[in-house]
Amino acid sequence: MSNAPLMPMATAVWLVENTTLTFKQIANFCNLHEVEIQGIADGEVAKGIKAYNPIISGQLSREEIELSSKDENRPLLIKSTDIEISNNDKKIKKYVPLSKRQDKPDSALWLMRQHNMLKDSQIAKLVGITKNSVTSIRNKSYWNYNNLNPKDPVALNLFSQKDLIEALEKAERRIKREKKEKEKAKQSKEISNNE
């Protein structure tokens, strides 16, 4: 079965403990081998794995389990593997391993060189370092500036290409707005000088 449930081993543990399905049905549903399911039932496999209820997660229904329990040849059918993810939720900071943390200042330097229209605060937000660090890198007063190597943050997976494009579009809008404000200020100055 190509579309296995979320956490197949934990789902298999729950199905073994809570249903009368055959090992073959559970194995096919969870995309595992029948011997693994036998091992789960015997307590030899998946000892530390907590059972995961596929009914609560909406992947199976009670009726589906009951129908398959009555007929050994009927496979379990997964309800839906499409999980709705809303973009309205606040973005959660993802953990960056210690080995990749040195890439942050390198990425900030790359952004300064490649996209100099970005403000320090935008770079800090994208890369995940402080604004003071970005400012010190820009001023070449960063404590480790001589050892920085510009690296593409998208390639390093610090953030997505979409995030970069959004930041660049925001910077372009800001530059246009500032240009218009300067022109308005210049025009109003000329008008006041002519009066």
Order of alpha helices (4+ residues) and beta strands (2+ residues): alpha-alpha-alpha-alpha-alpha-alpha-alpha-alpha-alpha
